[in-house]
Structures are given as C-alpha cells and as structure tokens.
Amino acid sequence: MKYAFLFGSNVFVVPGNTISYVDNEQTTRFLRIVSVHKDDPEGEKRSVLAIDADIKDNEGHVLHITNNRSEDISHFLIHETYNHLQVNKRDGSTVLDVRQLDYKTAMGLEANIVAELEVNMPLNIIRIRGNFMAGGLHIEIDNEKLFIDDDSYATAALAGETDLKFSHQGVLI
C-alpha cells in the first residue's frame, strides 16, 4: 500500500510509511505511520491512526512519540482521535499535526493533488502540518507551503520509488 503525504499544497506519493532526514549522508527516521484508520465492516473494532515520531520543538524540547504515546509530555499536549494526532506546546502553538484523510475529503483538494492521487490509488492519505526540528533541519508546514530550512515548496505533486527524505538539498524521493 502506498502513502500520499500532503504538506500544504504539496503531495509526495511513496511506497513506504516513513519520513526521514538526511544529514552528512546519514539517514534518520523522524516520522513513521504505525497504523492507519480502517473501519471494521462489522462495526465492532476499528484501527486508528498511530505514529512514531522523533523531533524537537523550536526551543529544543525533545518529543519522542511511540504509538501515539510520549514518555515526557511536560512541554507538550497530545490530542488524538481515530484519524488524527495533534501535538501542541503548552502555549497552544502546533508542533505536529498528522491527519489521515478519507477518499471523499482528498478528492476535494487542489487539482494537481487529486490527479496524482488518482494515478496512484489505492493510498493512505496523510496530511502533515507543524513547526519542528528534525535533526538539523527546521521544518514548517502551513496550509500552502512546506518549508525546509530556507527553501519553500508549493504545488509539487511527485511520486517516487523510495521512502520520503528531507535534506538540506530539499525533498528526496
């Protein structure tokens, strides 16, 4: 199953469930989708969106999440539902926001995103927003753009054969 990662107005379709950063030719995972939400046809149990994450906020506070749980939440508030996990600092600002989109919602996105999604179905569609550090990279994602350090990306729609990686040179797929 492929994953479509949405960052603002960008979509990157990859075969894997992880996002890594590359620093000095070393690749380190900072986000992994552990499970996605699926309805049980009999309505009894359903799986939920669950993630692992290893990032820092912009003040250097470490956020280590394993299966939606953090060992130290003294600096963070974690809110979760069956298809959404949001981590805020105590002041309310968003550090990480991960949401699984359903097919109907995804088909209402921008035309370039919908076209890439339709070509690569079936997909797990994951929207990510936030403002955090992954290794030495500052990553900020709003409703329109993905910023990696001082570089910004908008309206990119790319599919790749490897896991998604961020580096000082940009997005690698």
ChimeraX attribute file (.defattr): number of C-alpha atoms within 10 A of each C-alpha:
attribute: neighborCount
match mode: 1-to-1
recipient: residues
	/A:1	11
	/A:2	17
	/A:3	25
	/A:4	29
	/A:5	23
	/A:6	26
	/A:7	25
	/A:8	21
	/A:9	20
	/A:10	22
	/A:11	25
	/A:12	23
	/A:13	26
	/A:14	23
	/A:15	17
	/A:16	17
	/A:17	20
	/A:18	22
	/A:19	19
	/A:20	20
	/A:21	23
	/A:22	21
	/A:23	16
	/A:24	7
	/A:25	8
	/A:26	8
	/A:27	14
	/A:28	17
	/A:29	18
	/A:30	20
	/A:31	19
	/A:32	19
	/A:33	20
	/A:34	15
	/A:35	14
	/A:36	20
	/A:37	18
	/A:38	14
	/A:39	13
	/A:40	10
	/A:41	8
	/A:42	7
	/A:43	7
	/A:44	7
	/A:45	10
	/A:46	13
	/A:47	13
	/A:48	18
	/A:49	22
	/A:50	25
	/A:51	21
	/A:52	19
	/A:53	22
	/A:54	17
	/A:55	20
	/A:56	21
	/A:57	21
	/A:58	13
	/A:59	8
	/A:60	10
	/A:61	17
	/A:62	16
	/A:63	23
	/A:64	18
	/A:65	21
	/A:66	15
	/A:67	14
	/A:68	19
	/A:69	14
	/A:70	16
	/A:71	9
	/A:72	12
	/A:73	17
	/A:74	11
	/A:75	13
	/A:76	22
	/A:77	16
	/A:78	16
	/A:79	12
	/A:80	16
	/A:81	12
	/A:82	16
	/A:83	18
	/A:84	21
	/A:85	19
	/A:86	20
	/A:87	21
	/A:88	19
	/A:89	17
	/A:90	12
	/A:91	9
	/A:92	10
	/A:93	12
	/A:94	18
	/A:95	23
	/A:96	23
	/A:97	19
	/A:98	22
	/A:99	21
	/A:100	24
	/A:101	18
	/A:102	15
	/A:103	13
	/A:104	8
	/A:105	10
	/A:106	17
	/A:107	15
	/A:108	10
	/A:109	12
	/A:110	12
	/A:111	11
	/A:112	15
	/A:113	22
	/A:114	16
	/A:115	13
	/A:116	18
	/A:117	25
	/A:118	11
	/A:119	9
	/A:120	16
	/A:121	14
	/A:122	13
	/A:123	18
	/A:124	20
	/A:125	24
	/A:126	23
	/A:127	19
	/A:128	22
	/A:129	22
	/A:130	22
	/A:131	20
	/A:132	22
	/A:133	24
	/A:134	24
	/A:135	18
	/A:136	13
	/A:137	18
	/A:138	17
	/A:139	21
	/A:140	22
	/A:141	23
	/A:142	14
	/A:143	15
	/A:144	14
	/A:145	19
	/A:146	25
	/A:147	20
	/A:148	21
	/A:149	16
	/A:150	11
	/A:151	12
	/A:152	14
	/A:153	17
	/A:154	15
	/A:155	17
	/A:156	18
	/A:157	18
	/A:158	16
	/A:159	20
	/A:160	13
	/A:161	11
	/A:162	13
	/A:163	17
	/A:164	23
	/A:165	18
	/A:166	20
	/A:167	20
	/A:168	16
	/A:169	11
	/A:170	16
	/A:171	15
	/A:172	15
	/A:173	15
